[in-house]
């Protein structure tokens, strides 16, 4: 695996983002949130590798990744809110203790907004990379 290559992480992030869109289009909203979390997790890991030239931490926490990567403070405030929304969706979607409640929260309108806001954060990260460093 190319864990030290930041392009690897962004290729996987793009794959997960496209999967989130596919889940939205097929109304599998529980997995939209999960895949959007995965998108940002992998983008953060890629950005971490880009900045530090080392393997990213083995964590699913978006907050920890951005803090340990020393880029959390540079994320615009409104995009930090996206992190707060996505953070619990990794675990809750995998191991929903109250699946019915989570499914009701992750409705079409919520997921539509979440897709939009996650895309904004995702694009913010990509703009931090050198031009033409990865093809997405």
N, CA and C of each residue as an Amber inpcrd file, in Angstrom:
protein
   408
   0.8330000  -1.1890000   0.0000000   0.0000000   0.0000000   0.0000000
   0.8740000   1.2470000   0.0000000   0.3490000   2.2760000  -0.5580000
   1.0770000   3.5320000  -0.7070000   0.6720000   4.5380000   0.3610000
   0.7250000   4.1610000   1.6100000   0.2940000   5.0360000   2.6960000
   1.1190000   6.3130000   2.7900000   2.3400000   6.2830000   2.2530000
   3.2020000   7.4610000   2.3110000   2.9810000   8.3870000   1.1170000
   2.1850000   7.9820000   0.1640000   1.9030000   8.7600000  -1.0310000
   0.5660000   9.4740000  -0.8540000   0.5840000  10.7750000  -0.7620000
  -0.6670000  11.4860000  -0.5110000  -1.6700000  11.3180000  -1.6420000
  -1.1990000  11.0810000  -2.8610000  -2.1100000  10.8550000  -3.9840000
  -2.9930000   9.6340000  -3.7660000  -2.4250000   8.6020000  -3.1440000
  -3.1880000   7.3940000  -2.8130000  -4.4170000   7.7560000  -1.9840000
  -4.2080000   8.5840000  -0.9530000  -5.3040000   8.9440000  -0.0540000
  -6.3820000   9.7440000  -0.7820000  -5.9570000  10.6190000  -1.6750000
  -6.9430000  11.4280000  -2.4020000  -7.6900000  10.6100000  -3.4510000
  -7.0450000   9.6230000  -4.0330000  -7.7550000   8.7150000  -4.9440000
  -8.8410000   7.9590000  -4.1870000  -8.5060000   7.4920000  -2.9920000
  -9.4860000   6.7760000  -2.1750000 -10.5930000   7.7110000  -1.6940000
 -10.2310000   8.9450000  -1.3530000 -11.2320000   9.9290000  -0.9260000
 -12.2220000  10.1870000  -2.0540000 -11.7230000  10.3240000  -3.2620000
 -12.6010000  10.5780000  -4.4090000 -13.5230000   9.3800000  -4.6570000
 -12.9860000   8.1860000  -4.5270000 -13.8000000   6.9790000  -4.6860000
 -14.9310000   6.9700000  -3.6480000 -14.5990000   7.2850000  -2.4120000
 -15.6060000   7.3100000  -1.3460000 -16.6290000   8.4210000  -1.5720000
 -16.1810000   9.5700000  -2.0830000 -17.1030000  10.6660000  -2.3630000
 -18.0950000  10.2460000  -3.4500000 -17.6090000   9.6150000  -4.4880000
 -18.4960000   9.1420000  -5.5580000 -19.4470000   8.0600000  -5.0330000
 -18.9770000   7.2520000  -4.1020000 -19.8410000   6.2490000  -3.4750000
 -20.9330000   6.9220000  -2.6590000 -20.5980000   8.0040000  -1.9540000
 -21.6100000   8.7550000  -1.1920000 -22.6960000   9.2850000  -2.1200000
 -22.2960000   9.7810000  -3.2700000 -23.2730000  10.2750000  -4.2520000
 -24.1530000   9.1280000  -4.7350000 -23.5450000   7.9840000  -5.0010000
 -24.3260000   6.8120000  -5.4420000 -25.3130000   6.3810000  -4.3570000
 -24.8850000   6.4050000  -3.1130000 -25.7780000   6.0500000  -1.9980000
 -26.9150000   7.0690000  -1.8820000 -26.6210000   8.3320000  -2.1080000
 -27.6710000   9.3590000  -2.0800000 -28.6840000   9.1050000  -3.1960000
 -28.1830000   8.8330000  -4.3800000 -29.0680000   8.6140000  -5.5380000
 -29.9420000   7.3780000  -5.3920000 -29.4950000   6.4180000  -4.6000000
 -30.2860000   5.2060000  -4.3720000 -31.0150000   5.2410000  -3.0280000
 -30.9900000   6.4360000  -2.3840000 -31.7200000   6.6860000  -1.1330000
 -31.2470000   5.8150000   0.0390000 -29.9600000   5.4900000   0.0360000
 -29.3730000   4.7270000   1.1440000 -28.6590000   5.7170000   2.0480000
 -29.4720000   6.5350000   2.7200000 -28.9920000   7.7040000   3.4390000
 -28.0830000   7.3770000   4.6180000 -28.2840000   6.2450000   5.2530000
 -27.4080000   5.8550000   6.3600000 -25.9510000   5.8090000   5.8920000
 -25.7490000   5.3380000   4.6710000 -24.4040000   5.1830000   4.1440000
 -23.8620000   6.4490000   3.5030000 -24.7170000   7.4140000   3.2150000
 -24.2360000   8.7010000   2.7140000 -23.3440000   9.3370000   3.7750000
 -23.8470000   9.4200000   5.0030000 -23.0690000  10.0160000   6.0870000
 -21.7680000   9.2780000   6.3300000 -21.8330000   7.9580000   6.3270000
 -20.6340000   7.1500000   6.5510000 -19.5930000   7.4020000   5.4560000
 -20.0190000   7.3860000   4.1920000 -19.0830000   7.5620000   3.0870000
 -18.5330000   8.9840000   3.0360000 -19.3260000   9.9610000   3.4490000
 -18.8070000  11.3260000   3.4980000 -17.7560000  11.4590000   4.5920000
 -17.9780000  10.7860000   5.7090000 -16.9390000  10.7610000   6.7450000
 -15.6680000  10.1400000   6.1820000 -15.8020000   9.0250000   5.4830000
 -14.6530000   8.3520000   4.8950000 -13.9320000   9.2610000   3.8900000
 -14.6980000  10.0210000   3.1250000 -14.1160000  10.9530000   2.1550000
 -13.1860000  11.9360000   2.8500000 -13.6960000  12.5800000   3.8890000
 -12.8980000  13.5890000   4.5800000 -11.7710000  12.9450000   5.3860000
 -12.0280000  11.7950000   5.9680000 -10.9560000  11.1070000   6.6960000
  -9.7730000  10.8370000   5.7720000 -10.0350000  10.3300000   4.5960000
  -8.9550000  10.0000000   3.6710000  -8.3100000  11.2570000   3.0960000
  -9.1050000  12.2870000   2.8450000  -8.5330000  13.5530000   2.3840000
  -7.6400000  14.1540000   3.4670000  -8.0830000  14.0900000   4.7200000
  -7.2580000  14.5850000   5.8240000  -5.9680000  13.7790000   5.9420000
  -6.0580000  12.4800000   5.7710000  -4.8590000  11.6440000   5.8430000
  -3.9130000  11.9830000   4.6880000  -4.4730000  12.2180000   3.5040000
  -3.6470000  12.6240000   2.3740000  -2.9750000  13.9630000   2.6090000
  -3.7230000  14.9000000   3.1710000  -3.1620000  16.2220000   3.4500000
  -2.0970000  16.1210000   4.5420000  -2.3340000  15.2630000   5.5170000
  -1.3580000  14.9980000   6.5740000  -0.0480000  14.5000000   5.9510000
  -0.1410000  13.5220000   5.0560000   1.0380000  12.9720000   4.3920000
   1.7340000  14.0640000   3.5780000   0.9460000  14.8760000   2.8710000
   1.5120000  15.9660000   2.0800000   2.3180000  16.9260000   2.9610000
   1.7460000  17.2870000   4.1020000   2.3890000  18.2560000   4.9880000
   3.5840000  17.6890000   5.7520000   3.4630000  16.4380000   6.2050000
   4.4580000  15.8870000   7.1290000   5.3720000  14.8170000   6.5310000
   5.0240000  14.3300000   5.3430000   5.8160000  13.2660000   4.7040000
   5.9910000  12.0600000   5.6160000   4.9250000  11.7020000   6.2940000
   4.9460000  10.5110000   7.1420000   3.5640000   9.8560000   7.1350000
   3.5340000   8.6060000   7.5330000   2.2760000   7.8610000   7.5820000
   1.3370000   8.5490000   8.5650000   0.0830000   8.7350000   8.1870000
  -0.8550000   9.3980000   9.0990000  -1.2170000   8.5100000  10.2810000
  -1.7210000   9.1200000  11.3460000  -2.1170000   8.3390000  12.5240000
  -3.2280000   7.3420000  12.1880000  -3.2320000   6.2350000  12.8950000
  -4.2780000   5.2260000  12.7330000  -5.4680000   5.6190000  13.5990000
  -6.2670000   6.5410000  13.0710000  -7.4580000   7.0050000  13.7730000
  -8.5330000   7.3390000  12.7500000  -9.7780000   7.2800000  13.1920000
 -10.8970000   7.7050000  12.3490000 -11.3600000   9.0990000  12.7380000
 -10.7580000   9.6730000  13.7620000 -11.1830000  10.9730000  14.2620000
 -10.7080000  12.0970000  13.3320000 -11.6620000  12.8030000  12.7530000
 -11.3300000  13.9180000  11.8750000 -10.6530000  15.0390000  12.6560000
 -11.1270000  15.2590000  13.8620000 -10.5430000  16.2900000  14.7070000
  -9.0760000  15.9790000  15.0170000  -8.8080000  14.7390000  15.4310000
  -7.4270000  14.3550000  15.7550000  -6.5190000  14.4440000  14.5280000
  -7.0100000  13.9800000  13.3940000  -6.2010000  14.0340000  12.1720000
  -5.8300000  15.4600000  11.8090000  -6.8110000  16.3570000  11.8720000
  -6.5440000  17.7450000  11.4930000  -5.6730000  18.4490000  12.5270000
  -5.8280000  18.1110000  13.7880000  -4.9880000  18.7150000  14.8200000
  -3.5580000  18.1750000  14.7550000  -3.4160000  16.8540000  14.6450000
  -2.0750000  16.2720000  14.5790000  -1.3700000  16.6440000  13.2710000
  -2.1580000  16.9250000  12.2470000  -1.5910000  17.3790000  10.9780000
  -1.2770000  18.8640000  10.9850000  -1.6180000  19.5090000  12.0610000
  -1.3980000  20.9500000  12.2890000  -2.0860000  21.8440000  11.2570000
  -3.2450000  21.3950000  10.7640000  -3.9750000  22.2490000   9.8320000
  -5.3880000  22.5980000  10.3050000  -5.7770000  22.1150000  11.4720000
  -7.1330000  22.4000000  11.9740000  -7.3890000  23.9070000  12.0530000
  -6.4400000  24.6530000  12.5860000  -6.6400000  26.0860000  12.7800000
  -6.7660000  26.8560000  11.4680000  -6.2980000  26.2780000  10.3810000
  -6.4040000  26.9570000   9.0830000  -7.7270000  26.6650000   8.3730000
  -8.4910000  25.7170000   8.8790000  -9.7890000  25.3900000   8.2780000
 -10.7730000  26.5060000   8.6360000 -11.4610000  27.0720000   7.6410000
 -12.4520000  28.1160000   7.9430000 -13.5120000  27.6060000   8.9260000
 -13.9710000  28.5010000   9.7720000 -14.9020000  28.1590000  10.8550000
 -16.1340000  27.3940000  10.3520000 -16.7340000  27.8520000   9.2470000
 -17.9370000  27.1820000   8.7540000 -17.6380000  25.7580000   8.2910000
 -16.4340000  25.5120000   7.8240000 -16.0670000  24.1620000   7.4120000
 -15.7050000  23.2840000   8.6020000 -15.2830000  23.9020000   9.6970000
 -15.0600000  23.1220000  10.9240000 -16.3730000  22.5370000  11.4200000
 -17.4660000  23.2360000  11.1770000 -18.7850000  22.7160000  11.5620000
 -19.0890000  21.4020000  10.8500000 -18.6140000  21.2590000   9.6220000
 -18.8180000  20.0200000   8.8600000 -18.1220000  18.8610000   9.5770000
 -16.9380000  19.1270000  10.1070000 -16.1970000  18.1010000  10.8570000
 -17.0310000  17.6220000  12.0450000 -17.6410000  18.5740000  12.7550000
 -18.4570000  18.2260000  13.9250000 -19.6480000  17.3480000  13.5400000
 -20.2200000  17.6090000  12.3830000 -21.3770000  16.8140000  11.9260000
 -20.9300000  15.4280000  11.4720000 -19.8220000  15.3700000  10.7410000
 -19.3460000  14.0920000  10.2050000 -18.7300000  13.1800000  11.2610000
 -18.1160000  13.7780000  12.2660000 -17.3370000  13.0050000  13.2510000
 -18.0780000  11.7620000  13.7770000 -19.2920000  11.8810000  14.2710000
 -19.9450000  10.6830000  14.8340000 -20.4910000   9.7100000  13.7830000
 -20.5850000  10.1290000  12.5330000 -21.2290000   9.2760000  11.5250000
 -20.4160000   8.0520000  11.1690000 -19.1300000   8.0720000  11.4110000
 -18.3040000   6.9020000  11.1450000 -18.7250000   5.7280000  12.0190000
 -18.8080000   5.9620000  13.3100000 -19.1500000   4.8930000  14.2490000
 -20.6530000   4.6030000  14.2280000 -21.4540000   5.6480000  14.2400000
 -22.9010000   5.4400000  14.3060000 -23.4320000   4.7060000  13.0880000
 -22.8640000   4.9660000  11.9200000 -23.3330000   4.2690000  10.7240000
 -22.8790000   2.8140000  10.7230000 -21.7010000   2.5570000  11.2770000
 -21.1920000   1.1870000  11.3380000 -21.8980000   0.3640000  12.3980000
 -22.0940000   0.9920000  13.5550000 -22.6510000   0.2780000  14.7000000
 -23.7970000   1.0840000  15.3030000 -24.8620000   1.2490000  14.5490000
 -25.9460000   2.0940000  15.0720000 -26.6370000   1.4760000  16.2780000
 -26.5680000   2.1770000  17.4020000 -27.2400000   1.6810000  18.6000000
 -28.7390000   1.9120000  18.4750000 -29.1200000   2.9480000  17.7660000
 -30.5270000   3.2320000  17.5170000 -30.6920000   3.5210000  16.0300000
 -30.6760000   2.4460000  15.2390000 -30.6910000   2.5520000  13.7850000
 -31.8810000   3.3600000  13.2830000 -33.0540000   3.1440000  13.8560000
 -34.2620000   3.8540000  13.4150000 -34.1020000   5.3630000  13.5880000
 -33.5780000   5.7830000  14.7320000 -33.3830000   7.2120000  14.9950000
 -32.3870000   7.8010000  13.9990000 -31.2820000   7.1020000  13.7680000
 -30.2640000   7.5750000  12.8510000 -30.8110000   7.6730000  11.4270000
 -31.5690000   6.6890000  11.0080000 -32.1590000   6.7170000   9.6680000
 -33.1080000   7.9030000   9.5310000 -33.8670000   8.1980000  10.5710000
 -34.7750000   9.3450000  10.5250000 -34.0210000  10.6640000  10.4550000
 -32.8720000  10.7440000  11.1240000 -32.0690000  11.9670000  11.0790000
 -31.3960000  12.1450000   9.7270000 -30.9480000  11.0520000   9.1480000
 -30.2610000  11.1090000   7.8630000 -31.2770000  10.9820000   6.7240000
 -32.1400000  11.9800000   6.6320000 -33.1320000  11.9690000   5.5590000
 -32.5720000  12.6390000   4.3050000 -33.3760000  12.6980000   3.2620000
 -32.9240000  13.2280000   1.9790000 -32.4120000  14.6630000   2.0940000
 -33.1620000  15.5150000   2.7530000 -32.7810000  16.9290000   2.8560000
 -31.4750000  17.0980000   3.6410000 -31.3610000  16.3910000   4.7650000
 -30.1380000  16.4650000   5.5650000 -28.9390000  15.9960000   4.7460000
 -29.0880000  14.8740000   4.0630000 -27.9810000  14.3170000   3.2880000
 -27.6180000  15.2110000   2.1010000 -28.5940000  15.8500000   1.5230000
 -28.3340000  16.7810000   0.4220000 -27.4540000  17.9370000   0.9060000
 -27.7980000  18.5020000   2.0620000 -26.9960000  19.5880000   2.6410000
 -25.6100000  19.0770000   3.0390000 -25.5690000  17.8760000   3.6170000
 -24.2990000  17.3080000   4.0480000 -23.3740000  17.0520000   2.8520000
 -23.9260000  16.5790000   1.7570000 -23.1320000  16.4010000   0.5360000
 -22.5300000  17.7330000   0.0940000 -23.3320000  18.7670000   0.0800000
 -22.8860000  20.0950000  -0.3520000 -21.7700000  20.6200000   0.5520000
 -21.9730000  20.5420000   1.8470000 -20.9890000  21.0820000   2.7830000
 -19.7120000  20.2410000   2.8260000 -19.8600000  18.9390000   2.6940000
 -18.6780000  18.0710000   2.6600000 -17.8740000  18.3480000   1.3970000
 -18.5560000  18.5590000   0.2890000 -17.8610000  18.8850000  -0.9530000
 -17.0550000  20.1780000  -0.8000000 -17.6050000  21.1560000  -0.0950000
 -16.8910000  22.4130000   0.1330000 -15.6110000  22.1700000   0.9390000
 -15.6930000  21.3620000   1.9780000 -14.5100000  21.0380000   2.7790000
 -13.5020000  20.2460000   1.9540000 -13.9920000  19.3030000   1.1980000
 -13.1480000  18.4620000   0.3470000 -12.3950000  19.3300000  -0.6700000
 -13.0970000  20.2430000  -1.3090000 -12.4590000  21.1300000  -2.2870000
 -11.4640000  22.0740000  -1.6190000 -11.7640000  22.4960000  -0.3950000
 -10.8410000  23.3530000   0.3360000  -9.5080000  22.6430000   0.5330000
  -9.5710000  21.3600000   0.8960000  -8.3480000  20.5780000   1.1090000
  -7.5880000  20.4260000  -0.2080000  -8.3020000  20.0650000  -1.2630000
  -7.6570000  19.8440000  -2.5620000  -6.9610000  21.1090000  -3.0540000
  -7.5500000  22.2770000  -2.7980000  -6.9310000  23.5430000  -3.2290000
  -5.6180000  23.8190000  -2.5010000  -5.3820000  23.1420000  -1.3870000
  -4.1380000  23.3200000  -0.6500000  -2.9820000  22.5480000  -1.2820000
  -3.2870000  21.6650000  -2.2000000  -2.2520000  20.8480000  -2.8480000
  -1.6980000  21.5680000  -4.0710000  -0.4830000  21.1900000  -4.4880000
   0.0590000  21.7960000  -5.7010000  -0.8400000  21.5060000  -6.9030000
  -0.9290000  22.4520000  -7.8060000  -1.7410000  22.2670000  -9.0090000
  -1.2780000  21.0190000  -9.7600000  -2.2530000  20.2800000 -10.2520000
  -2.0270000  19.0740000 -11.0490000  -1.2250000  17.9920000 -10.3310000
  -1.2540000  18.0240000  -8.9960000  -0.5310000  16.9810000  -8.2620000
  -1.3170000  15.6800000  -8.2210000  -2.6390000  15.8050000  -8.3400000
  -3.4840000  14.6180000  -8.4110000  -4.6020000  14.9070000  -9.3990000
  -5.0620000  13.8930000 -10.0560000  -6.1640000  14.0360000 -11.0080000
  -7.4340000  13.5100000 -10.3830000  -8.3500000  14.4310000 -10.0580000
  -9.6430000  14.0370000  -9.5070000 -10.7370000  14.5180000 -10.4080000
